[in-house]
Amino acid sequence: MVEYKIYNKSCYGLPDVEDNSVHALITDPPYGISFQNNHWDKSLPDKQIWVDALNKLRPGAFGAVFSAVRLMHRMMVDLEDSGFIIKDVLFWSYLNGMPKSRDVALDIDKELGVESKKAGTYKYVQGYKKDGAEHYKTEDVKHKKTPASEKGKFFKGSGLGLKPAYEPIILVQKPLEKKLSVAQNMITYGTGALNIEQTRIPYEKGEGKVGHNPHPKGRVAANIVRTDAFEDGYDKFFMVPKVRQHAEDYNNHPTLKPVELMHHLTKLLTWEGQLILDPFMGSGSTGVSASLLSRNFTGYELSEDYFKIAKRRLQEAHDTLF
């Protein structure tokens, strides 16, 4: 019977976890980009937590650490400085991100003291797909404007950034025990390799098998995790939708990760009965995945509100199995 232990307190030090006891690290820490102006996302975590996590992991254990494009390089340096080996970067591509930009031409009008022209109204519509159907939420009427100054007209439609369509997941590994081969490390600690077998992408019905030595269970999963189908006749990608408004009614965490995505990482980094650590548990998606896939879980969350949500979600997941 698998177990989970969660703590409503700071993760630094990880005092409740034995050294060299954890089989995998899967976590979604603060990105340091002030997402939606949340106070907990003002800066990257102190790299001491990565030193702490390294000490708790078994030799050869892998980790998956979510990050943001703008500060991924800083996160990677912190992880590497703490003793981790950078193995890869997985790209979770969801293709339905919200552009964070505006028409700079209107700012130019304002700077020049020129009043932009009114150009009608529109209804802001936000939508998502569920069960093959489209669902839309219409909000208040918005007012459109168009630049009036000559300089503004010249730069009409200019913006500050592209539409975000992916999040990087940094794949790291604690070094193997000295003088041990990968096989010896696996025998001793149960860590040191990825669980490729459980994350293969099955062939579609009627599809011919591909490759010089095709595996009966399908293709090896790529380091691109997409939401929309994309193929060139050979490669295929594991697909996971980004969580939208149809998330659980009681879960209001702003950076909620889909459980299906966490399933992929859980199966890739661990085997049944092993222990997963999440120092930044949030509303508990990693723990839910661990429970549903028969892995043990230890998580930390400083926010009492998110901790209560995680506790409820983990209990519900646990109840479905036992």
N, C-alpha and C positions, 0 to 999 in steps of 0.2 A: 504494500500500500504506500503510495507516494504521499509526501507531506509538504506543506508550505509554512514558512515562518516569515511574517512581515512585521516591520517596526516603524512606528510613527516618531521618527527622530532623525537627526543628522546621520548621514552615512559615513562621515569621516572617521577613520580608524577601524570601521567594520568590527566592533568589539565582540559581536555575537557569532562571528564566523571563525572557524578554526583555520589556521594556516595550512596551505597545500591541501584543501578539502574540496574546492569547487572545480567542477568540470568545464564550465563555460561562463563567460561574461556576456550578457546581452542587455544593453541599456540605451536609453534615449535621454542623455544629459542636456542641461541648458546649452543653447547654441551660442549665447553671447550676442544676439542680434536684436534684443529688446522686442521680441515678437509680441505684437498687439500691446506693447508697452507694459508687459508683465514684469514685475520686479525681480522675479526669480531668473529671468533671462537677460539680465543686464550685462553679465560677463560669463566667460567660460569657467568651469569648475576649477578650483585650485588643483594643480596636478598631484597633490598629495593623495587624492582619492585613487589615482591610477597606480601609485606606489602601493597603497593599501590593497587594491584589487589584485595586483600582481602577486602580493604575498599570500593572498587567500587562494589563488588558482593553483591547480596541480601543474607540475612541469608539462609543457607541451599543450596546455589548454588554449583554446581559441576564444576570441572575443569579437563581438559585433557592436560597434559604437556609432550611433547616429550622429550626424553633424549637419552643418549648413555650408553651402558653397563658399560663402564669403570668408568663413573662419575655419574651414576644414584643415587648412595647412597648419594653423596654430594648434588645433586639436591633435593633429598627427605628430607634431613636434613634442607636445606634452606627453603623449603616449610613448613615443620613442625614447624620450629622455627618462621616462620612468622604468624603462627596461623591456618594453614590448617590442616585438618585431612587427613591422608593417608588412602584411602579406598581400593585401589587395584593397580595392575600394569597390563596393557594390553600389550600383546606381538604381535606386527605387524610382522608376519613372512612372508618373501618374498622369501627366499630360493635361490635367484639369486644374492647375494652380491658378491663383488669383493674381493678375498683374498688379504690381504696386507702383503705379506711375501716374502722371498727370500731363496735361498739355502745357508745356513750359511757355508756349506762346502767350498764354493768358497771364503768366507771371511777368513776361516782358511788357505787356500792356500796362500792368500795374506799376512796374518800375518806371515806365515812361510817363505815368500819370494820365494814361488814356483809358477810358472806360470801354471794356469789351462789349461787343454787341450781343443782344439776346438772340438765340437761335432756336427757340422752341422749347419743348419739354419732352421727357421720356420717362418710362417706368423702368426702374432697375429690377431686372429679373435674374434670379439666381436659381440654377437647376442642378439636378443630378439624375443618374440612372439607377434604377433598382428593379430587379427581376425583369430586365428587358424593356421596362417602360420608363418614360421620362416624367419627372416630377418637378414642378416649378413653384417658386415662392416669389410673389410680386410684392415689392415694398413701395414706399412713398414715391410720389412723382418728383423727378429731379429736373432741374433747369439746365438747359444747354447754353453755352456761350461760344462765341467765335472771336478770334482776335480782330482788333480794329486798327491798330497802328501798322504802318508799313513794315516795320521790323518784325512785328508779331505775325503778320500775314506771311512773311518770308519763311519764318520758322514754324508755321502752323503744323500741329501734329507731332512736334518733337516731344520726347519723353525721357525718362530717367532710368529705364531698365526694361529687360525682356520679361516675358511671362515665365514664371518659375514652373518647371515641369519635372524636376527630379530632386531627390535628396540623397546625398552620399551616405553610405554606411561603411565605416572604416573597419576592415577585417584585420585583426591583430592576433598575435600568438605569444604566449610565454615561452621562452626558450626551453628546449628539451633538457632533461637532466644531463649533466656532463658525462661523457663517455657512453651514453646510451644511444642506440640506434632508434629510429622511429618505431620499429617493431618491438624492441625491448621496452621502450617507453610506454607503448600501448598496453603491453602485457602487465607492466608494473602499475601504471596509473589510470589506464583507460582513456588516455588523451594523447594527442599528437597528430591526428588526422581528421579530415572532414568526412562526414557521413554522406558520401556521394550516393550510395545505394538508395537511401530514403528520399532523396530530393530529385531523383531523375524525373524528367518530363515525359509522361506516357505518350505513346504514339496515338494519333487520332484513328478512329474507326476506319478501316480500309486503307490506311496509309502504309506505303511500303517502308520498310526499315532502311535506314541510311547509314553510311559510314563504312570503313573497311572492316570493322568488326562490331556490328550493331549489337547492342545489349537488349535483351528481351524486355526489360522494364522501361526502356526509352533513353532519351538523350541526357547527357550531363547538363545540369542547370548552369546557365551563364551568370556572369557577374552583373548583368542588366536584369532588373526585376521590373517588368512593365505591366501596365493596366490594359493597354490596347493591343490587339493581335498584330504581330509584325513578323514576317518571315521572308526568306529568300529561297525557299524550297529545301533548305537544309537546316538552318538554325531556327529554333523556336525559343520563346522566353516564358518563364513562369510569370503569371499575371495576377496582380492583386489590386483591387480598387482602393482609392483613397477614401477615408471615412468622411462622410458628409452629414447633412442634417438628419439622416435616418439612423444615426447612432442611437444607443440606448437613451431613453428619455432622461434618466437620472445622471447621465455622465456628461458633464459640461467641461471636461478638460479640453483646452484649446489646441493641444497638439496630440490628440488621441491617435494611436497607431492601430491599423486594422489587425485583428487577431490572426487572420489568414497570412499576413505578412510575417508576423511573429512565429507562426507555425513553420514557415519555410526556414527561418533562421534557427529555430529550436531543433528542427530535424537535421539541419546542415551541421550544427556544431556539437550535437549530443546524441546519445543513445538512451533508450528507456532506463529509468531508475537512476540516472545521473542527476547532479545538482547544478542548477543555474542560479547565478547571482545577478541582481539588478539593483545597483545603488541609487538609481533615480527612477523609482517605480512608477511615479505618476498615478494614473488610474488603474494600473495593473494589467495591461495587455500582455506583457511578457509572462506574468504569473498565471494568467488564464490559459495561455498557450501551453505552459509547462504542465499544468494540472491535466488539461485535456489530452496531452500526449504522454502522460505517465512519466513525467520528470519531476524531481523535487525542486523546490524554489525557495529562495531567500530574497526578500526585497525591503528596501528602505524608502520612506517618503516623509519629507519634513512637513508638508502641508496637511493639516488635520482634515480638511474637506476632501482632498484627493485621496487621502489614506482611507477614509470611510467608504468612498466609491470603490477603491481597489478591494477592500475587505469584503464588500458585498458581492463584487464580481467574482472574486476567487471562491467565495462560499458557494455561489450559484454554480460555478464550473465544477467544484468538488462534489456538489450534491448530484450532479448529472451522472457522475461515475460511481458513487458509493451510496 
